[in-house]
Amino acid sequence: MSLLTSHTAFRASLLSSTLAALLLITGCDNTPETVDNVDTTTSEATDTVATQAVPSDAVSQDDLVMTTITLDTVNSLLFAPIINSGALSEEQVSCLESRDKDLGKAEVDSFYKSQFTDAELKELDSFYTSDVGKKLLAFGNEQLRVMNGEEVATPMADPTPEEMTEIQTFMESPLGVKYMEINNAEGEGSAMEVLNGPIEAEFKRCNVDLDGPQPEQPA
């Protein structure tokens, strides 16, 4: 995977609002009737494949789960593939590996707190730390890896009809719709813009140019 491809995959993965659509178009034959009428033909569902990293278990009481998910996504779907791409020098790899793993935490915390009320943040935390929320994130991660050409030795089981109903209920709720709209936004005032600053500063610190020519590696 090239550096630019890794960057593009990360940008897509951050747009988590299409998680439910992704699940609905992956062939869950046991979806109940209440889910059958969901429109899965929108351009967002087909053009944007999105997922997020499953949040770490070690999350303090003061941490926002949404921030933890976002930072885990940055580390696992952006930095890790670039570090392991074979396109960097030893010095660049060492530099990126020494980064602060909470890079961008303050900025992302501030962003989510400016977009959601305390009650909404608690509800989001409650959903994404529930069993079905964790499964949604893990299943989405697996689908993204498959679409990127990675072979999964033991694929996860499809969500059950009950889980699909619970996911759909959340995604169609006022909070779910608001969350989707906020995470789909681009440009000024978006989550991507908030993260771009710290991420680009880290690449600059380590002399990594995602869009530039890749250095030749010894045979």
C-alpha positions in Angstrom: 0.0 0.0 0.0 1.4 3.4 -1.0 1.7 6.3 1.4 -1.0 8.2 -0.6 -3.3 5.1 -0.5 -2.9 4.9 3.2 -3.8 8.5 3.6 -6.9 8.1 1.3 -8.1 5.0 3.2 -7.8 6.9 6.5 -9.8 9.8 5.2 -12.6 7.4 4.1 -12.5 5.5 7.4 -13.0 8.6 9.5 -16.4 9.2 7.9 -18.1 6.8 10.2 -21.7 7.8 9.3 -21.9 5.1 6.6 -21.2 2.3 9.0 -24.8 1.1 9.0 -25.0 1.4 5.2 -21.9 -0.6 4.9 -23.4 -3.4 7.0 -26.6 -3.3 5.0 -24.8 -3.7 1.6 -22.6 -6.6 2.7 -25.2 -9.3 2.2 -26.8 -10.0 5.6 -29.5 -12.3 4.4 -31.1 -12.6 7.9 -32.0 -8.9 8.1 -35.6 -8.5 9.5 -38.4 -6.9 7.6 -38.0 -3.6 9.5 -34.5 -3.2 7.9 -35.4 -4.3 4.4 -36.9 -1.0 3.4 -33.7 1.0 4.2 -32.4 2.8 1.1 -28.9 1.4 0.5 -28.5 2.9 -3.0 -27.4 6.4 -2.0 -24.2 7.8 -3.3 -22.8 8.1 0.2 -23.3 4.4 0.9 -21.7 3.3 -2.4 -19.0 6.0 -2.8 -17.7 6.2 0.8 -16.6 3.1 2.7 -16.2 4.1 6.3 -15.3 2.5 9.5 -13.4 3.2 12.8 -11.1 1.4 15.0 -12.6 -0.4 18.0 -12.0 1.7 21.1 -9.4 0.5 23.6 -10.7 -1.1 26.8 -8.4 1.1 28.9 -10.4 4.3 28.7 -10.6 6.6 31.7 -13.8 8.0 33.0 -12.9 11.5 31.7 -12.2 10.2 28.1 -14.7 10.6 25.4 -15.3 7.3 23.6 -15.7 9.2 20.3 -12.3 10.8 20.7 -10.8 7.4 21.6 -12.3 5.8 18.5 -11.0 8.7 16.3 -7.5 8.5 17.7 -7.4 4.7 17.5 -8.5 5.1 13.8 -5.6 7.6 13.2 -3.1 5.2 14.7 -4.3 1.9 13.2 -5.5 3.1 9.8 -3.1 5.9 9.0 0.1 5.7 10.9 0.5 1.9 11.1 0.1 1.3 7.4 2.5 4.1 6.5 5.1 2.9 9.0 4.8 -0.7 7.7 4.7 0.3 4.0 8.4 -0.2 3.4 8.5 3.2 1.8 10.1 5.1 4.7 13.7 5.3 5.9 14.7 3.8 9.3 14.9 7.4 10.6 11.4 8.2 9.4 10.0 5.0 10.9 11.7 5.6 14.2 10.4 9.2 14.3 6.8 8.2 13.6 6.9 5.4 16.1 8.0 7.8 18.8 5.0 10.1 18.3 2.5 10.9 21.0 -0.2 8.2 20.6 -2.7 10.8 21.9 -1.8 13.1 19.1 -4.8 15.4 18.4 -6.7 14.4 21.6 -7.2 17.9 22.9 -8.3 19.1 19.5 -10.8 16.3 18.9 -12.1 16.5 22.5 -12.8 20.2 22.0 -14.4 19.5 18.6 -16.9 17.0 19.9 -17.7 19.0 23.0 -18.5 22.0 20.8 -20.8 19.9 18.6 -22.7 17.8 21.1 -24.3 18.4 24.5 -23.1 16.5 27.6 -26.3 14.4 27.4 -25.6 13.6 23.7 -22.0 12.6 24.4 -23.1 10.3 27.1 -25.6 8.7 24.7 -22.9 8.2 22.0 -20.6 6.7 24.6 -23.3 4.4 25.7 -24.0 3.1 22.2 -20.4 2.6 21.1 -19.4 0.9 24.3 -22.3 -1.5 24.1 -21.9 -5.0 22.7 -23.7 -4.1 19.5 -21.7 -0.8 19.1 -18.4 -2.6 19.5 -19.5 -5.3 17.0 -20.5 -2.6 14.5 -17.1 -1.0 14.7 -15.2 -4.3 14.5 -17.3 -5.5 11.6 -16.8 -2.3 9.7 -13.0 -2.5 10.3 -13.0 -6.0 8.8 -15.0 -5.0 5.8 -12.6 -2.1 5.1 -9.6 -4.5 5.3 -11.3 -6.9 2.9 -12.1 -4.1 0.4 -8.4 -3.0 0.6 -7.4 -6.6 -0.5 -6.5 -8.0 2.8 -7.4 -11.7 3.5 -9.2 -12.3 6.8 -8.5 -15.8 8.1 -11.6 -16.0 10.3 -14.3 -13.6 9.2 -16.7 -12.2 11.8 -20.3 -13.5 11.7 -22.8 -11.1 10.2 -24.8 -9.0 12.7 -28.0 -10.8 13.8 -31.4 -9.4 12.9 -31.8 -8.1 16.4 -28.4 -6.3 16.2 -29.3 -4.9 12.8 -32.5 -3.5 14.2 -30.6 -1.9 17.1 -28.0 -0.4 14.7 -30.7 1.0 12.4 -32.6 2.4 15.3 -29.6 4.3 16.5 -28.6 5.6 13.0 -32.1 6.8 12.3 -32.5 8.5 15.7 -32.0 12.4 15.9 -28.7 11.9 17.5 -27.5 9.3 15.0 -28.5 11.6 12.1 -26.7 14.5 13.8 -23.6 12.4 14.3 -23.6 11.2 10.7 -23.9 14.8 9.4 -21.1 16.1 11.6 -18.7 13.3 10.7 -19.6 13.6 7.0 -18.7 17.3 6.9 -15.5 18.4 5.2 -13.6 21.6 5.1 -13.6 24.4 7.6 -15.0 23.4 11.0 -15.0 19.7 10.3 -13.4 16.8 12.3 -11.0 16.2 9.4 -9.8 19.8 9.5 -9.3 19.5 13.3 -7.1 16.4 12.8 -5.2 17.7 9.7 -3.2 20.2 11.7 -1.6 17.8 14.3 -1.2 15.0 11.7 0.5 17.1 9.1 2.7 18.6 11.7 3.8 15.1 12.8 4.6 14.1 9.2 6.6 17.4 8.8 8.5 16.7 12.0 9.5 13.3 10.6 10.2 14.6 7.1 7.4 12.4 5.6 5.8 13.7 2.4 2.7 11.7 1.6 2.2 13.1 -1.8 5.9 13.3 -2.8 8.1 10.8 -4.5 8.8 7.7 -2.3 12.5 7.0 -1.6 14.0 4.0 -3.1 14.7 1.2 -0.7 17.7 -1.1 -0.9 17.1 -4.5 -2.6 
